[in-house]
Amino acid sequence: MVMEVCTVGGYEEVGKNMTAVKAGNDVIILDAGYFLPAVIEMQEEEEGHHRADETSLRKAGAIPDDLILDKLGWRNKVRAIVIGHAHLDHIGAIPYISYRYPNAPIISTPFTIAFLEETLKDDKVRLDNKRVIVEPNAIYKIKGESGEITIEFVHVTHSTPNSTFVVLHTKEGILVYS
């Protein structure tokens, strides 16, 4: 089998980072962030109005257009959402899209999960996705339909604590996401 990579967002701009990796019948989502200029523009336009929703954010280009995963037939194969670090361009879309992957835990380092929890609390958003905390320089294993996937969190220096490169180890090969 071959590993497939879908570049959902963040490859044409700084923001709305999201990549989906398919190995066998299992998909891992890496990051799910905001495109901050679009978010700020929406906030200025909607001041005093209702809170932005997934549809308006997607239409404005503020979050990754993960509907491509439906078209590819990958949506129901998502086994985890893995976040490399706590910047909003990497985690900002989670409150708006994670419900689409109800069986996928959100996996990241202690600081990143804590930052996500505070963001959710501030925005009064509740997520049903399980949260899994993994220390930097540690691994976490997921049992997928096609076998075990090992997720390695390689500690790197960045402007937020507990930042990592994510390394996926699958039967199809190894992918380093940085």
N, C-alpha and C positions, 0 to 999 in steps of 0.2 A: 504494500500500500504506500501511498504518497501523502505527505503532510501538505495541507492546503492552508494558505493565509489569505484572509480577506481584510484589506485595509479600509476599515469603515470610516475613520475620521482622523484628522490630525496630520495628514501627510501633505496637505496643501497649505496649511497655516499653522500658527502656534495656537493650539487649542483643540477642543473637542476630540481629544485623543481616544481612539478605540481601535483595537485590532482583534479579530477573531481567528483562532487557529483550530483547524479540524484535523484530527488524527484518528483514522478509522471512523467510527461512528460517534466520536466524542468531540465536543467543541469547548474550548476555553476562551473566554473573553478577557482581554488584557486592557485595563483602563476603561473609563467611561466618563469623559470630562466635558466641561463647558468650553465654548468659544466666547471668552469674556467680553470682547467688544459688542457682540450681538446681544448678550445678556444685559449689559449696561444700557444699550440703546432701547431695549424692550422695557427695562425698568423706568427709564425716563419718559417713554411714551405712555406707559400704563400707570403712572403714578396716581394713586387714589382709586385705581380700578382693582378688579379681582387679580388674584395671583396667577402668574403664567402657568400654563399646563404643557404637557408633553407635546401636543399637536402644535401649539403656537411656537414653542421653543424649537421644534424640529423645522417648522416652516421658515422661521427666522434664521436658521443656520446656527442656532446657539448650542444644540446638542447633536451628537452623531446620528446619522440616519440609519439606525440599526434595522430598519424594515428590510434592508437588503438580506438579512439573515433569514427572513421569511421566504423571500424569493429563491434563495439558495437551498431551502429545506433544512437549514441548520438550527433554527430557533429551538426546537424541541430536543436538540442534542447538546445544549449548553449545560455543562457539568459544574462550572464555577466562573465567577467574576473575580479576577485577580488584579489588585491595584499595586503599582510600584511605589508610589509615594503620595503625599497628602496635598498636592497642589490642586486647585479647583479645575484646572484644565485636564486633570486626570481622574477626579472623583465627582465633579459637579453634576454630571448627568445621572448618577446612580439613583437619586430619589425619583427620577422621571422614567427610567427604563427598566430598573431591576425587577419590577413586578412582572415583566414579560418573561422572566426566567425564574419562576417561583421555586424550583428545586435546586437552583444554583446558589451555593453559599458565596458570600463576599469574603475573600481571603486577602489579608494584608498584615502588615507589621503593627505593633502596639500603638504607635503614635498615629498612624494613618487611620486605623479603626476608631481610635478615640476622637480624632478630628472629624471623621464621618459622623460619628454619633452626636457630637456637638452641633454639627451642621444640620442634622436631622431634627434635633431638639429645637434649634433656633427657628427653623422653618416649619415646625410643628408637623413633621412628616413621619409616618410610621412605615417601616419596611418589615415584611414577613421573612425576607431572606435571612438565613442563619449567618452569623458573623464568625469567622475563624481568625484567630490571632496567631501569627507565626513570627518568631523572632528573626531578625536579620541573621544571615549566614546559617539558616536552618532550612529544612525541607518539610514538605507536606505532601502526602500521597492521597490521590483520589482514585477510587475504583470506578472505572468507566465501563461502558458496554464492550469496548474493544480491548480492555485490559487496564493495567494500572498506569496512571500518569503521575510522575513525580514533579512537583513544583519546587524549585530551589530559589531562595531569596538571597541574592548576593549583595551584601552591604556595600554601598557606595557613598561618597561624600557629595552632599547636595545642600540646598538651602532649607530643607526640612529634615527633622530627625527621622531616623529609621528608613531612609530612602534605600531602594534596592533596584538592581536589575533582576528581572524575572527570567528564570531558565526553565523551559519545559523539557522534560525527558520523556519521550514516548517510544513505542516500538518503531515508529516511522523515522525517528531521528531526534535531534536536540535542536531547540530554537532558543536563541538568546534575544530577549526583548529589553532594549535599553532606551 
